[in-house]
Amino acid sequence: MKVAVIGSGEMGRGIALVFAQYDNDVVLEDSFPQALDKAKKYIADNLSKMVEKGIIKQGEDKSIQSRIRYSGTMEDSVTDVDLVVEAVPEIVELKQEIFSKLDKICRKDAILATNTSNIKIADISKNVTVKDRVLGMHFFNPANRMKLVEIIRSEFTGDEYFEKAFKIGQEIGKTPVKVLKDSPGFVVNRINAPDMLFFCSVLDKNVEKPEEMDLYARGQGLPMGPYELMDFVGIDTVAHSLDYYAATLSEEYNSCRAFRDLVKEGRLGKKSGKGIYDWSSGKAAIPKGEPSEKVTIMDIFAIEINEAVKLIEEQVALPDEIDIAVKLGMNRPFGPITVAKSLTNAEVKKRLEKLSSFYGFKTFEPAESIKQGKLKEIIQVKSFATTEKKKQAEQAMQSGTREEKKYSTLILEKGQKHVSRILLNRPKHNFINAELLKDLESAIDEVWEDKETRVLLITGSGDTFTAGAELSQFIPGLFDFVEYARKGERIYKKLQEIPKVVIAEIKGLALGGGFELSLSCDIRVSTPDAQMGLPEVTLGLLPAWSGSQRLARVVGNSRAMYLILTGKRITGQQAFDMGIVSELYPKEKVDSGAMELAESIAIGSSPIAASLVKRLINRGADVAYDSGLEMESMAAGILYGTEDMKEGITALLQKRKPNFQGK
Ligand SMILES: NC(=O)c1ccc[n+]([C@@H]2O[C@H](COP(=O)([O-])OP(=O)(O)OC[C@H]3O[C@@H](n4cnc5c(N)ncnc54)[C@H](O)[C@@H]3O)[C@@H](O)[C@H]2O)c1
């Protein structure tokens, strides 16, 4: 491929180098000869270092260099190229003028890319006649080393060019991410924007000293604290970005003073020898002090998660792409989406509300999806739907449920009130086959990881729970059958191990493996006429998905013997009388009744206390009484330090309902 890079400064030289490294013929053009000389030296130095470090072989440096031609005129550089990457200073008129020229002299199918950090692609393509080939290829500094490149489309960019640019990004060893809207700051800089506002306001309000924050950040494993980093980048650059976001995102970005005052005093950071810190020795002289936790890493995470959610809401980029972009663009071990997965909506919302009220900025107010408790849903979006699909998705979200398409034999719904529901969903009686077992295991794992879920409700779709294992399933040999039994045991056991309350809602039939599934849950509710039983012995089998062990633990040996040895069916009413089932609901109310019970436990019980109690009861049954008591007292001790315990007692004294956070 033939590539022209316009502007051989800080970015252009690195971009030219990376294209040449990947076998492309490059022309590096700059209107200033000194700039070209500097670029030549930079490229030569980098290549020698790469040889020294063994990144490229001896001699390869020469062939890479031979693929780069240096030029002082644009006409001479771009006429027959496939791609132009423009990297001249960030001045809109200058870029417009260059693109207008490119439009006239380049081949009509050449991609015209800009490396702009902030200017709208559509503004840059203002004077271009064939606008669909204009897009953003936003490299990060140093362009030859940083893996990320944001591929940005404007409303005019054609799909074909956009996809082609994405592919080119991959072909030059980068990780491209798609930015689907021409929006201020694209992805990485946009996530960073409210951070800058925040760090500036921390100084404006004298919340803590820069060194206190930086020492804390280093203590958290970051290579540099935020203030040291801003000094390194240049306070003028930071202030300039704040001006830009004030013009494009919110006036609030104008209100921060500290950085602008530093610029007025000429304290620009490392480049001027002094900024927030003194850099006269070449390194930041960070005053000695104690790290402070007045501002914590969680504040920054919450702000970044919020901005990421806004980007998804605005359909600028998909969650996974945002995560990759932040990771690679900011050199982080993980991005905001990964962090959001480990937090609850309530935690993020509460922190943002606190920050927005303390600093007085709407920018920190929770994004719409977080306000509505839909953080988990929005960070799992896999594509931006068409208008019709979008409507359906919105309706599904409003009704508080989200259907997972990845399971073919069950439906996993996540509700608003900390309850997830698994609906077994197979033709006829929801018979359990190998596929359903596999889906069930994955769904349990998914719920396990989901911090929002406190109670899992399991039932069948339609009128029946499940009539049990599909006996027509082919199992080749004896040992395969042993393994099949073990598999069921292992998956059902997860329901005992999962640190959430699991409720089985039984209706219609719960036979054999189906009844065993319900026995593996913590609580069972049923309709009075539901049919339950373990008919295995009458078929020459035995209840081998934990039924032989579990039933006795639920109803005692005598009744377990009777039920298993006779294979008799019992009704929901009889199961209730035996204590197997804890609540009965009429058929037409069983779905809503089971859900109400699930929600009342999810909201009314401390999730930590509930999961500890579950573990104590399950484990306690298998150990000596005194050991069980020991476990009990230790668990009680753990609860004593929780915020939920304080909340529970405070709520009781204040005669209100507790608001448990699971902390
Ligand atoms: N520096 C960064 O960290 C960074 C990161 C990502 C994106 N960017 C963006 O990349 C672009 C370039 O930034 P930079 O830091 O490399 O700037 P720079 O000032 O280091 O380099 C710009 C180069 O363009 C040349 N130039 C000026 N007018 C020209 C013209 N009419 N024709 C040809 N060459 C011309 C200059 O001589 C200079 O060598 C900007 O849009 C910037 O926002 C910069």
The ligand as a Gaussian input file, in Angstrom:
#p B3LYP/6-31G(d) Opt

LIG

0 1
 N        0.994000      15.157000      20.218000
 C        0.144000      14.271000      20.619000
 O        0.284000      13.679000      21.698000
 C       -1.049000      13.927000      19.768000
 C       -1.732000      12.730000      20.008000
 C       -2.785000      12.376000      19.171000
 C       -3.158000      13.246000      18.148000
 N       -2.480000      14.420000      17.960000
 C       -2.907000      15.262000      16.843000
 O       -2.011000      15.065000      15.767000
 C       -1.871000      16.267000      15.011000
 C       -0.416000      16.649000      14.973000
 O        0.054000      16.839000      16.272000
 P        1.604000      16.877000      16.606000
 O        1.722000      16.807000      18.087000
 O        2.316000      15.891000      15.789000
 O        1.982000      18.346000      16.143000
 P        3.428000      18.920000      15.817000
 O        3.316000      20.374000      15.973000
 O        4.457000      18.184000      16.590000
 O        3.635000      18.560000      14.277000
 C        2.928000      19.169000      13.246000
 C        3.801000      19.186000      12.010000
 O        3.035000      19.668000      10.930000
 C        3.876000      20.490000      10.143000
 N        3.059000      21.386000       9.338000
 C        2.471000      22.553000       9.700000
 N        1.761000      23.047000       8.655000
 C        1.903000      22.170000       7.626000
 C        1.426000      22.130000       6.299000
 N        0.622000      23.084000       5.830000
 N        1.785000      21.105000       5.518000
 C        2.597000      20.135000       5.970000
 N        3.091000      20.134000       7.229000
 C        2.739000      21.126000       8.051000
 C        4.770000      21.177000      11.126000
 O        5.975000      21.629000      10.514000
 C        5.020000      20.069000      12.133000
 O        6.181000      19.340000      11.823000
 C       -2.758000      17.278000      15.699000
 O       -3.997000      17.306000      15.065000
 C       -2.892000      16.735000      17.117000
 O       -4.060000      17.162000      17.734000
 C       -1.431000      14.773000      18.732000

